[in-house]
Amino acid sequence: MKRIIIDLNFSSKRNPNLITPCCGKRNRGSSGSLKFVNYVGLPEQFGYCHSCGKATLPPAIYEDENGNRFSYNEALRRYEKLTDFTPLTYLKNRKTQDAAEPSQRFIKEQTVIDSTIIKPENNLLLYLRKTYGDHKTNNVKEEYLIGTYNDGATMFWEINKNLKVQKCKLSYYQKNGRRTEKFNHIYTNKNGYYSCLFGEHLIVDSLKGKQLIVLVESEKTAIVGSILLPRYTWLAYGGKNGLNSVKLKCLAGHTVLIIPDLENEAVDIMKNKINEMHKIRINAHLWDMTAGRSNEELKKEGLYGKDIEDFFRDLPNF
């Protein structure tokens, strides 16, 4: 994307009652001079202060190859499309939007640690111990910091590359390792907790091109993949519609293999993501386990909706 240059011209009018954004003082000084001058067409908080010599500039605006215009929200780590662009309209809308969407908040590390020592453990961890043994289960529990909620839910902590805990997803499993339809979020967007990829903290940017990242739908699939094929780095995007541009940013420059579940819509959604990923320098590839079969054919074969764990466990060496 290219940056749009906004012409910054000084206004001939100055507001004597303005509290300057740089100095935090009233614009009219004791000498009667007006030290802060605004830019034409922009809200009053943007301008140049002759007292401290600091310019207060509007946020940057970008344009893609299709002429769509975006702002970059630092707090949410994402580009946001502008539908009605003029500098003044954009900045007014941005002010309203910022008020509606609080800045990213983070969860205390101790909260995560405390969740990993709760007994009895959740059903997913008990299933993993029974199926793959204590040693492998302890490794992935420590690797992904899998927690247990006070009602028995599995706590999937979403930790970013800076080791900041952004969010937590609560999923409920049966003793056979199958997920129920129940899930919950105790940290929500409206309170400033926004998602990242599950397992993002395992990405090593110094190994770009060497670290093969496998991207799957569910957190459980990523965990089991890490048990079965630990030489790869397994991440989850949280459901077939869970992969967005914000979550993708951390993968720039990396080699990624995407493995959707065995379902046509899930595969099609990821196929449509490939071009977007290539544009931000993600070396992305797709493994389509449906092999061109329709949902009806998959259902007849008993494969519809299955994931990589089901696939691998049918192989002789697993």
Short mmCIF file of the C-alpha atoms (twelve columns), coordinates in Angstrom:
data_MODEL
# 
_entry.id   MODEL 
# 
loop_
_atom_site.group_PDB 
_atom_site.id 
_atom_site.type_symbol 
_atom_site.label_atom_id 
_atom_site.label_alt_id 
_atom_site.label_comp_id 
_atom_site.label_asym_id 
_atom_site.label_seq_id 
_atom_site.Cartn_x 
_atom_site.Cartn_y 
_atom_site.Cartn_z 
_atom_site.pdbx_PDB_model_num 
ATOM 1   C CA . MET A 1   0.000   0.000   0.000  1 
ATOM 2   C CA . LYS A 2   1.093   3.541   -0.691 1 
ATOM 3   C CA . ARG A 3   0.683   6.397   1.739  1 
ATOM 4   C CA . ILE A 4   -1.675  9.254   0.799  1 
ATOM 5   C CA . ILE A 5   -0.148  12.674  1.267  1 
ATOM 6   C CA . ILE A 6   -2.501  15.255  2.825  1 
ATOM 7   C CA . ASP A 7   -1.679  18.866  2.067  1 
ATOM 8   C CA . LEU A 8   -1.092  20.603  5.381  1 
ATOM 9   C CA . ASN A 9   -1.786  24.312  4.964  1 
ATOM 10  C CA . PHE A 10  -2.002  26.729  7.864  1 
ATOM 11  C CA . SER A 11  -5.386  28.289  8.576  1 
ATOM 12  C CA . SER A 12  -5.676  32.072  8.787  1 
ATOM 13  C CA . LYS A 13  -7.934  31.710  11.850 1 
ATOM 14  C CA . ARG A 14  -6.813  30.621  15.306 1 
ATOM 15  C CA . ASN A 15  -8.944  29.654  18.297 1 
ATOM 16  C CA . PRO A 16  -7.905  31.649  21.402 1 
ATOM 17  C CA . ASN A 17  -9.760  29.232  23.722 1 
ATOM 18  C CA . LEU A 18  -8.128  26.082  22.360 1 
ATOM 19  C CA . ILE A 19  -6.144  23.958  24.815 1 
ATOM 20  C CA . THR A 20  -3.055  23.016  22.818 1 
ATOM 21  C CA . PRO A 21  -2.518  19.262  22.366 1 
ATOM 22  C CA . CYS A 22  1.251   19.624  22.684 1 
ATOM 23  C CA . CYS A 23  1.649   21.955  25.685 1 
ATOM 24  C CA . GLY A 24  -1.729  21.446  27.319 1 
ATOM 25  C CA . LYS A 25  -2.148  25.183  27.760 1 
ATOM 26  C CA . ARG A 26  -4.641  27.770  26.603 1 
ATOM 27  C CA . ASN A 27  -3.781  29.043  23.145 1 
ATOM 28  C CA . ARG A 28  -3.838  32.736  24.086 1 
ATOM 29  C CA . GLY A 29  -0.750  33.459  26.165 1 
ATOM 30  C CA . SER A 30  -0.184  36.261  28.688 1 
ATOM 31  C CA . SER A 31  1.097   38.492  25.894 1 
ATOM 32  C CA . GLY A 32  -2.142  37.997  23.980 1 
ATOM 33  C CA . SER A 33  -0.472  36.073  21.122 1 
ATOM 34  C CA . LEU A 34  -2.037  32.920  19.656 1 
ATOM 35  C CA . LYS A 35  0.751   30.373  19.482 1 
ATOM 36  C CA . PHE A 36  -1.069  27.314  18.016 1 
ATOM 37  C CA . VAL A 37  -2.088  27.481  14.337 1 
ATOM 38  C CA . ASN A 38  -4.402  24.876  12.813 1 
ATOM 39  C CA . TYR A 39  -4.240  23.093  9.463  1 
ATOM 40  C CA . VAL A 40  -6.957  23.908  6.931  1 
ATOM 41  C CA . GLY A 41  -9.767  21.318  6.750  1 
ATOM 42  C CA . LEU A 42  -8.697  19.342  9.818  1 
ATOM 43  C CA . PRO A 43  -9.994  19.319  13.401 1 
ATOM 44  C CA . GLU A 44  -8.473  21.901  15.716 1 
ATOM 45  C CA . GLN A 45  -6.198  19.467  17.556 1 
ATOM 46  C CA . PHE A 46  -3.998  19.174  14.443 1 
ATOM 47  C CA . GLY A 47  -1.597  22.025  13.794 1 
ATOM 48  C CA . TYR A 48  1.744   23.633  14.682 1 
ATOM 49  C CA . CYS A 49  2.708   25.259  17.970 1 
ATOM 50  C CA . HIS A 50  5.064   28.232  17.726 1 
ATOM 51  C CA . SER A 51  5.655   28.059  21.466 1 
ATOM 52  C CA . CYS A 52  7.134   24.558  21.727 1 
ATOM 53  C CA . GLY A 53  7.870   24.028  18.024 1 
ATOM 54  C CA . LYS A 54  5.925   20.760  17.869 1 
ATOM 55  C CA . ALA A 55  3.584   19.757  15.024 1 
ATOM 56  C CA . THR A 56  0.549   17.625  15.889 1 
ATOM 57  C CA . LEU A 57  -0.170  15.624  12.726 1 
ATOM 58  C CA . PRO A 58  -3.206  13.584  11.623 1 
ATOM 59  C CA . PRO A 59  -2.911  9.764   11.386 1 
ATOM 60  C CA . ALA A 60  -1.475  8.284   8.185  1 
ATOM 61  C CA . ILE A 61  -3.806  7.181   5.383  1 
ATOM 62  C CA . TYR A 62  -2.931  4.460   2.836  1 
ATOM 63  C CA . GLU A 63  -4.277  3.357   -0.547 1 
ATOM 64  C CA . ASP A 64  -4.088  -0.123  -2.108 1 
ATOM 65  C CA . GLU A 65  -3.774  -1.017  -5.786 1 
ATOM 66  C CA . ASN A 66  -7.585  -1.010  -6.171 1 
ATOM 67  C CA . GLY A 67  -7.976  2.536   -4.903 1 
ATOM 68  C CA . ASN A 68  -9.369  1.504   -1.506 1 
ATOM 69  C CA . ARG A 69  -8.172  3.716   1.331  1 
ATOM 70  C CA . PHE A 70  -7.226  2.631   4.828  1 
ATOM 71  C CA . SER A 71  -5.990  3.946   8.137  1 
ATOM 72  C CA . TYR A 72  -3.721  1.937   10.390 1 
ATOM 73  C CA . ASN A 73  -4.997  1.481   13.929 1 
ATOM 74  C CA . GLU A 74  -1.925  1.051   16.135 1 
ATOM 75  C CA . ALA A 75  -3.908  -0.083  19.153 1 
ATOM 76  C CA . LEU A 76  -5.695  -2.871  17.253 1 
ATOM 77  C CA . ARG A 77  -2.739  -3.668  14.955 1 
ATOM 78  C CA . ARG A 78  -4.793  -3.592  11.768 1 
ATOM 79  C CA . TYR A 79  -5.675  -1.574  8.666  1 
ATOM 80  C CA . GLU A 80  -9.210  -0.168  8.669  1 
ATOM 81  C CA . LYS A 81  -10.979 0.623   5.411  1 
ATOM 82  C CA . LEU A 82  -12.228 4.180   4.871  1 
ATOM 83  C CA . THR A 83  -15.542 4.309   3.017  1 
ATOM 84  C CA . ASP A 84  -16.118 8.076   2.882  1 
ATOM 85  C CA . PHE A 85  -12.731 9.689   2.659  1 
ATOM 86  C CA . THR A 86  -11.924 13.298  3.172  1 
ATOM 87  C CA . PRO A 87  -9.425  14.262  5.859  1 
ATOM 88  C CA . LEU A 88  -12.107 15.921  7.981  1 
ATOM 89  C CA . THR A 89  -14.689 13.134  7.569  1 
ATOM 90  C CA . TYR A 90  -12.089 10.490  8.298  1 
ATOM 91  C CA . LEU A 91  -10.791 12.140  11.432 1 
ATOM 92  C CA . LYS A 92  -14.264 12.739  12.823 1 
ATOM 93  C CA . ASN A 93  -15.176 9.107   12.182 1 
ATOM 94  C CA . ARG A 94  -11.882 7.956   13.672 1 
ATOM 95  C CA . LYS A 95  -12.592 9.862   16.867 1 
ATOM 96  C CA . THR A 96  -16.023 8.201   17.178 1 
ATOM 97  C CA . GLN A 97  -14.613 4.770   16.382 1 
ATOM 98  C CA . ASP A 98  -11.795 5.074   18.888 1 
ATOM 99  C CA . ALA A 99  -14.362 5.916   21.537 1 
ATOM 100 C CA . ALA A 100 -16.385 2.804   20.602 1 
ATOM 101 C CA . GLU A 101 -13.399 0.436   20.457 1 
ATOM 102 C CA . PRO A 102 -11.096 0.622   23.460 1 
ATOM 103 C CA . SER A 103 -7.370  0.161   23.067 1 
ATOM 104 C CA . GLN A 104 -5.889  -3.316  23.329 1 
ATOM 105 C CA . ARG A 105 -5.619  -4.546  26.885 1 
ATOM 106 C CA . PHE A 106 -3.554  -7.479  28.082 1 
ATOM 107 C CA . ILE A 107 -4.139  -10.222 30.637 1 
ATOM 108 C CA . LYS A 108 -1.795  -10.692 33.574 1 
ATOM 109 C CA . GLU A 109 0.724   -13.517 33.236 1 
ATOM 110 C CA . GLN A 110 -0.082  -14.759 36.721 1 
ATOM 111 C CA . THR A 111 -3.698  -15.320 35.671 1 
ATOM 112 C CA . VAL A 112 -2.481  -17.642 32.915 1 
ATOM 113 C CA . ILE A 113 -0.089  -19.498 35.210 1 
ATOM 114 C CA . ASP A 114 -2.766  -19.963 37.854 1 
ATOM 115 C CA . SER A 115 -5.082  -21.559 35.268 1 
ATOM 116 C CA . THR A 116 -2.496  -24.233 34.424 1 
ATOM 117 C CA . ILE A 117 -2.285  -25.605 37.970 1 
ATOM 118 C CA . ILE A 118 -6.009  -26.034 38.631 1 
ATOM 119 C CA . LYS A 119 -7.038  -29.573 39.545 1 
ATOM 120 C CA . PRO A 120 -8.773  -31.610 38.340 1 
ATOM 121 C CA . GLU A 121 -7.654  -30.839 34.785 1 
ATOM 122 C CA . ASN A 122 -10.129 -30.247 31.984 1 
ATOM 123 C CA . ASN A 123 -11.420 -33.113 29.840 1 
ATOM 124 C CA . LEU A 124 -9.213  -32.253 26.864 1 
ATOM 125 C CA . LEU A 125 -6.008  -32.593 28.887 1 
ATOM 126 C CA . LEU A 126 -7.265  -35.850 30.422 1 
ATOM 127 C CA . TYR A 127 -8.019  -37.158 26.919 1 
ATOM 128 C CA . LEU A 128 -4.546  -36.167 25.682 1 
ATOM 129 C CA . ARG A 129 -2.907  -37.957 28.638 1 
ATOM 130 C CA . LYS A 130 -4.908  -41.109 27.962 1 
ATOM 131 C CA . THR A 131 -4.236  -41.025 24.210 1 
ATOM 132 C CA . TYR A 132 -0.665  -39.717 23.928 1 
ATOM 133 C CA . GLY A 133 0.781   -40.134 27.408 1 
ATOM 134 C CA . ASP A 134 1.807   -37.791 30.212 1 
ATOM 135 C CA . HIS A 135 5.174   -36.762 28.779 1 
ATOM 136 C CA . LYS A 136 3.829   -35.473 25.459 1 
ATOM 137 C CA . THR A 137 0.808   -33.912 27.145 1 
ATOM 138 C CA . ASN A 138 2.978   -32.073 29.668 1 
ATOM 139 C CA . ASN A 139 5.095   -30.731 26.804 1 
ATOM 140 C CA . VAL A 140 2.160   -29.257 24.892 1 
ATOM 141 C CA . LYS A 141 0.485   -28.029 28.067 1 
ATOM 142 C CA . GLU A 142 3.625   -26.034 28.828 1 
ATOM 143 C CA . GLU A 143 4.152   -24.984 25.202 1 
ATOM 144 C CA . TYR A 144 0.631   -23.574 24.731 1 
ATOM 145 C CA . LEU A 145 -0.093  -22.836 28.418 1 
ATOM 146 C CA . ILE A 146 -3.352  -24.797 28.351 1 
ATOM 147 C CA . GLY A 147 -5.457  -23.834 31.341 1 
ATOM 148 C CA . THR A 148 -8.537  -25.103 33.157 1 
ATOM 149 C CA . TYR A 149 -11.433 -22.829 34.118 1 
ATOM 150 C CA . ASN A 150 -13.340 -23.242 37.354 1 
ATOM 151 C CA . ASP A 151 -16.259 -24.896 35.532 1 
ATOM 152 C CA . GLY A 152 -14.027 -27.440 33.779 1 
ATOM 153 C CA . ALA A 153 -13.616 -25.597 30.466 1 
ATOM 154 C CA . THR A 154 -10.359 -25.751 28.526 1 
ATOM 155 C CA . MET A 155 -8.700  -22.330 28.451 1 
ATOM 156 C CA . PHE A 156 -6.914  -21.517 25.192 1 
ATOM 157 C CA . TRP A 157 -4.800  -18.439 25.862 1 
ATOM 158 C CA . GLU A 158 -4.013  -16.248 22.841 1 
ATOM 159 C CA . ILE A 159 -0.473  -14.947 23.343 1 
ATOM 160 C CA . ASN A 160 1.215   -12.703 20.781 1 
ATOM 161 C CA . LYS A 161 4.831   -12.637 19.555 1 
ATOM 162 C CA . ASN A 162 5.699   -10.097 22.239 1 
ATOM 163 C CA . LEU A 163 4.538   -12.623 24.855 1 
ATOM 164 C CA . LYS A 164 1.558   -10.437 25.759 1 
ATOM 165 C CA . VAL A 165 -1.649  -12.329 26.553 1 
ATOM 166 C CA . GLN A 166 -4.436  -10.837 24.425 1 
ATOM 167 C CA . LYS A 167 -7.475  -13.036 24.950 1 
ATOM 168 C CA . CYS A 168 -8.771  -16.415 26.104 1 
ATOM 169 C CA . LYS A 169 -11.229 -18.801 24.499 1 
ATOM 170 C CA . LEU A 170 -13.108 -21.291 26.675 1 
ATOM 171 C CA . SER A 171 -14.097 -24.569 25.017 1 
ATOM 172 C CA . TYR A 172 -15.840 -27.538 26.583 1 
ATOM 173 C CA . TYR A 173 -14.885 -31.127 25.757 1 
ATOM 174 C CA . GLN A 174 -16.266 -34.562 26.501 1 
ATOM 175 C CA . LYS A 175 -14.071 -37.266 28.042 1 
ATOM 176 C CA . ASN A 176 -13.529 -38.769 24.573 1 
ATOM 177 C CA . GLY A 177 -11.853 -35.534 23.408 1 
ATOM 178 C CA . ARG A 178 -14.799 -34.397 21.302 1 
ATOM 179 C CA . ARG A 179 -15.789 -30.756 21.636 1 
ATOM 180 C CA . THR A 180 -19.313 -29.851 22.692 1 
ATOM 181 C CA . GLU A 181 -21.235 -26.963 21.144 1 
ATOM 182 C CA . LYS A 182 -20.636 -24.859 24.245 1 
ATOM 183 C CA . PHE A 183 -17.940 -22.187 24.343 1 
ATOM 184 C CA . ASN A 184 -17.399 -18.912 26.144 1 
ATOM 185 C CA . HIS A 185 -15.275 -15.731 26.264 1 
ATOM 186 C CA . ILE A 186 -14.463 -14.105 29.580 1 
ATOM 187 C CA . TYR A 187 -12.373 -11.394 27.901 1 
ATOM 188 C CA . THR A 188 -14.304 -9.527  25.189 1 
ATOM 189 C CA . ASN A 189 -13.661 -6.992  22.420 1 
ATOM 190 C CA . LYS A 190 -15.854 -4.393  24.083 1 
ATOM 191 C CA . ASN A 191 -13.535 -4.491  27.077 1 
ATOM 192 C CA . GLY A 192 -10.402 -4.137  24.937 1 
ATOM 193 C CA . TYR A 193 -9.346  -7.778  24.531 1 
ATOM 194 C CA . TYR A 194 -8.765  -8.631  20.855 1 
ATOM 195 C CA . SER A 195 -7.766  -11.951 19.330 1 
ATOM 196 C CA . CYS A 196 -4.484  -13.077 17.843 1 
ATOM 197 C CA . LEU A 197 -3.551  -16.480 16.468 1 
ATOM 198 C CA . PHE A 198 -3.509  -19.264 19.021 1 
ATOM 199 C CA . GLY A 199 0.171   -20.171 19.342 1 
ATOM 200 C CA . GLU A 200 1.438   -16.887 17.854 1 
ATOM 201 C CA . HIS A 201 4.023   -16.698 20.657 1 
ATOM 202 C CA . LEU A 202 5.771   -19.708 19.097 1 
ATOM 203 C CA . ILE A 203 6.684   -17.805 15.916 1 
ATOM 204 C CA . VAL A 204 10.399  -16.979 15.661 1 
ATOM 205 C CA . ASP A 205 10.982  -14.118 13.219 1 
ATOM 206 C CA . SER A 206 14.725  -14.821 13.032 1 
ATOM 207 C CA . LEU A 207 13.804  -18.165 11.411 1 
ATOM 208 C CA . LYS A 208 11.728  -16.738 8.550  1 
ATOM 209 C CA . GLY A 209 11.880  -19.162 5.636  1 
ATOM 210 C CA . LYS A 210 13.201  -21.938 7.892  1 
ATOM 211 C CA . GLN A 211 10.424  -22.334 10.449 1 
ATOM 212 C CA . LEU A 212 7.519   -24.145 8.782  1 
ATOM 213 C CA . ILE A 213 4.259   -22.979 10.328 1 
ATOM 214 C CA . VAL A 214 1.126   -25.097 10.021 1 
ATOM 215 C CA . LEU A 215 -2.121  -23.173 10.334 1 
ATOM 216 C CA . VAL A 216 -5.252  -25.123 11.279 1 
ATOM 217 C CA . GLU A 217 -8.788  -24.274 12.336 1 
ATOM 218 C CA . SER A 218 -9.100  -25.387 15.926 1 
ATOM 219 C CA . GLU A 219 -6.875  -25.032 18.955 1 
ATOM 220 C CA . LYS A 220 -7.190  -28.740 19.726 1 
ATOM 221 C CA . THR A 221 -5.992  -29.616 16.208 1 
ATOM 222 C CA . ALA A 222 -2.918  -27.398 16.658 1 
ATOM 223 C CA . ILE A 223 -2.125  -29.049 19.988 1 
ATOM 224 C CA . VAL A 224 -2.490  -32.581 18.623 1 
ATOM 225 C CA . GLY A 225 -0.478  -31.633 15.525 1 
ATOM 226 C CA . SER A 226 2.317   -30.450 17.799 1 
ATOM 227 C CA . ILE A 227 2.254   -33.838 19.542 1 
ATOM 228 C CA . LEU A 228 2.260   -35.875 16.322 1 
ATOM 229 C CA . LEU A 229 4.640   -33.717 14.264 1 
ATOM 230 C CA . PRO A 230 6.606   -31.558 16.719 1 
ATOM 231 C CA . ARG A 231 9.175   -30.456 14.120 1 
ATOM 232 C CA . TYR A 232 6.543   -28.051 12.767 1 
ATOM 233 C CA . THR A 233 5.065   -25.019 14.538 1 
ATOM 234 C CA . TRP A 234 1.299   -25.442 14.869 1 
ATOM 235 C CA . LEU A 235 -1.048  -22.442 15.134 1 
ATOM 236 C CA . ALA A 236 -4.842  -22.115 15.039 1 
ATOM 237 C CA . TYR A 237 -7.036  -19.366 13.618 1 
ATOM 238 C CA . GLY A 238 -10.141 -20.289 15.618 1 
ATOM 239 C CA . GLY A 239 -12.764 -21.666 13.223 1 
ATOM 240 C CA . LYS A 240 -13.243 -21.482 9.472  1 
ATOM 241 C CA . ASN A 241 -14.134 -17.767 9.611  1 
ATOM 242 C CA . GLY A 242 -11.541 -16.904 12.236 1 
ATOM 243 C CA . LEU A 243 -8.634  -15.821 10.022 1 
ATOM 244 C CA . ASN A 244 -8.571  -12.066 9.392  1 
ATOM 245 C CA . SER A 245 -6.027  -9.489  8.276  1 
ATOM 246 C CA . VAL A 246 -5.101  -8.623  11.868 1 
ATOM 247 C CA . LYS A 247 -4.157  -12.203 12.699 1 
ATOM 248 C CA . LEU A 248 -2.231  -12.586 9.434  1 
ATOM 249 C CA . LYS A 249 0.245   -9.767  10.097 1 
ATOM 250 C CA . CYS A 250 2.437   -11.824 12.415 1 
ATOM 251 C CA . LEU A 251 3.076   -14.328 9.583  1 
ATOM 252 C CA . ALA A 252 4.710   -11.863 7.157  1 
ATOM 253 C CA . GLY A 253 7.888   -13.358 5.712  1 
ATOM 254 C CA . HIS A 254 7.149   -16.877 6.981  1 
ATOM 255 C CA . THR A 255 6.364   -20.126 5.172  1 
ATOM 256 C CA . VAL A 256 2.883   -21.335 6.097  1 
ATOM 257 C CA . LEU A 257 0.911   -24.478 5.302  1 
ATOM 258 C CA . ILE A 258 -2.850  -24.057 5.802  1 
ATOM 259 C CA . ILE A 259 -4.869  -27.186 6.579  1 
ATOM 260 C CA . PRO A 260 -8.628  -26.519 6.808  1 
ATOM 261 C CA . ASP A 261 -11.009 -29.168 8.098  1 
ATOM 262 C CA . LEU A 262 -12.610 -31.592 5.646  1 
ATOM 263 C CA . GLU A 263 -15.461 -29.386 4.478  1 
ATOM 264 C CA . ASN A 264 -15.881 -27.504 1.182  1 
ATOM 265 C CA . GLU A 265 -16.741 -24.079 2.598  1 
ATOM 266 C CA . ALA A 266 -13.795 -24.198 5.013  1 
ATOM 267 C CA . VAL A 267 -11.452 -24.965 2.112  1 
ATOM 268 C CA . ASP A 268 -12.942 -22.274 -0.151 1 
ATOM 269 C CA . ILE A 269 -12.557 -19.616 2.553  1 
ATOM 270 C CA . MET A 270 -8.861  -20.429 2.883  1 
ATOM 271 C CA . LYS A 271 -8.351  -20.520 -0.890 1 
ATOM 272 C CA . ASN A 272 -9.636  -16.955 -0.996 1 
ATOM 273 C CA . LYS A 273 -7.132  -15.971 1.694  1 
ATOM 274 C CA . ILE A 274 -4.065  -17.116 -0.243 1 
ATOM 275 C CA . ASN A 275 -3.791  -14.014 -2.452 1 
ATOM 276 C CA . GLU A 276 -4.179  -11.735 0.550  1 
ATOM 277 C CA . MET A 277 -1.407  -13.630 2.299  1 
ATOM 278 C CA . HIS A 278 0.920   -13.419 -0.686 1 
ATOM 279 C CA . LYS A 279 0.444   -9.645  -0.825 1 
ATOM 280 C CA . ILE A 280 1.937   -9.307  2.657  1 
ATOM 281 C CA . ARG A 281 4.841   -11.653 1.863  1 
ATOM 282 C CA . ILE A 282 3.489   -14.815 3.463  1 
ATOM 283 C CA . ASN A 283 4.721   -17.875 1.552  1 
ATOM 284 C CA . ALA A 284 1.363   -19.626 1.943  1 
ATOM 285 C CA . HIS A 285 0.327   -23.056 0.674  1 
ATOM 286 C CA . LEU A 286 -2.949  -24.955 1.092  1 
ATOM 287 C CA . TRP A 287 -3.425  -28.651 1.803  1 
ATOM 288 C CA . ASP A 288 -6.941  -29.492 0.624  1 
ATOM 289 C CA . MET A 289 -7.728  -32.805 2.300  1 
ATOM 290 C CA . THR A 290 -11.087 -32.993 0.521  1 
ATOM 291 C CA . ALA A 291 -9.169  -33.774 -2.710 1 
ATOM 292 C CA . GLY A 292 -12.022 -32.262 -4.726 1 
ATOM 293 C CA . ARG A 293 -14.777 -34.351 -3.125 1 
ATOM 294 C CA . SER A 294 -18.122 -32.690 -2.429 1 
ATOM 295 C CA . ASN A 295 -19.590 -32.444 1.053  1 
ATOM 296 C CA . GLU A 296 -22.059 -35.190 0.110  1 
ATOM 297 C CA . GLU A 297 -19.215 -37.503 -0.899 1 
ATOM 298 C CA . LEU A 298 -17.311 -36.707 2.288  1 
ATOM 299 C CA . LYS A 299 -20.393 -37.511 4.363  1 
ATOM 300 C CA . LYS A 300 -20.838 -40.860 2.607  1 
ATOM 301 C CA . GLU A 301 -17.210 -41.720 3.403  1 
ATOM 302 C CA . GLY A 302 -17.581 -40.573 7.015  1 
ATOM 303 C CA . LEU A 303 -14.981 -37.827 6.548  1 
ATOM 304 C CA . TYR A 304 -17.071 -34.666 6.577  1 
ATOM 305 C CA . GLY A 305 -15.902 -32.133 9.166  1 
ATOM 306 C CA . LYS A 306 -12.936 -34.198 10.319 1 
ATOM 307 C CA . ASP A 307 -9.604  -32.553 11.076 1 
ATOM 308 C CA . ILE A 308 -5.928  -33.420 10.866 1 
ATOM 309 C CA . GLU A 309 -6.008  -35.527 14.042 1 
ATOM 310 C CA . ASP A 310 -8.652  -37.808 12.542 1 
ATOM 311 C CA . PHE A 311 -6.627  -38.003 9.329  1 
ATOM 312 C CA . PHE A 312 -3.321  -38.894 10.999 1 
ATOM 313 C CA . ARG A 313 -4.738  -41.362 13.459 1 
ATOM 314 C CA . ASP A 314 -6.075  -43.436 10.533 1 
ATOM 315 C CA . LEU A 315 -2.515  -43.824 9.212  1 
ATOM 316 C CA . PRO A 316 -0.610  -47.019 10.175 1 
ATOM 317 C CA . ASN A 317 2.350   -45.263 11.842 1 
ATOM 318 C CA . PHE A 318 0.176   -43.247 14.183 1 
# 
